[in-house]
Amino acid sequence: MLEAITASTPEEMRMEGFYNWTSPLVRKMIQEKYGVEYSDKGMREVMYRLGLSFTMPTYRLEKADLEAQLDFIEDFDKVKKNSRTMK
């Protein structure tokens, strides 16, 4: 289980339409593969014991501002170039 969720996405494990692992998805995979049921809290505790953690998504890419991203990349490139010449 640990290798499956750290080395692949849910979609790669034939859970189409899901791109990130969540405790409900891990529960579903374990139930289907091993016939063992966990509560959501129990699954999170198992994942924590295995050294896994989670974060909540903070934004959605479809809302990203392409122009702001391009401005950032241009500004960042300038900062990188300036830092190299200062050494």
N, C-alpha and C positions, 0 to 999 in steps of 0.2 A: 504494500500500500504506500509506504513512504516513498519508495522510488517512483511509483506511478505518478504521485501528485507533485513531486519535486522535479521530475524530468519531462513531464508532458502537460499539456493543457487538457481540460475536460473534453474539448472537441476532438483532440487526437485520441482520446479514450472512447470515442464513439458516443459522446454525450453532446450531440449536435445543438448548436445555438448557445453554448456556454463557453466563455473564454477565460474565466477565472475560477479557481477552486473556492468553494464555500463549504461550510460544515454540512449543510443539507446535501450537497452534491457528493461529498465524501461518504456521508452516511448511506446514501443511495447506492454508491459503488460497492461499499462493504456489504450491504444487505444483499445485493445481486450476486456478488462474487462468493461470499462466504456464508450467507444466510444468517448473519448476526445483526441484530438491531441495536442501535444506540439512540439515546435521546440527543437532541441538539447540544445541550449543555455537556453531556457525557462525551460526545464526539469532540467538542472543543477542548475538553480536558485531556483526552487522549492525544490530540494533535499538539497541545502545549507540552505534554510529557515527551513527545517525540522531537521537540525543539522547533516546532512550527509556530508561526505567529500570523496575524492577519491585520490588514488595514482596510479601512472603508474607502472606496473610491471618492475622490474629492471633486472630480470634474468629468465631463464627457467630451470626447474628442469632436463630436459633431458640432459642439458649441464653440470650438476653438476658433480664434481669430487669426486667419492665415496671414494677414498683413502685419499684425503684431508679432507673430512668430518670425517672419522674415526680417522685421526691424531688429528683433532681439539677436538673431543670428549675425546680422551685419555689425551690430554694436559689439557683440561678443568677439567676433573676428578682429575688430579694431583693438579691443582690450588685449587679446592674445598677442597681436603683433607688437603692441607697445610694451608689453611685459618682457618680450624676448629682447628688445633693443635696450632695455634698462639694465640687463645683467652684465 
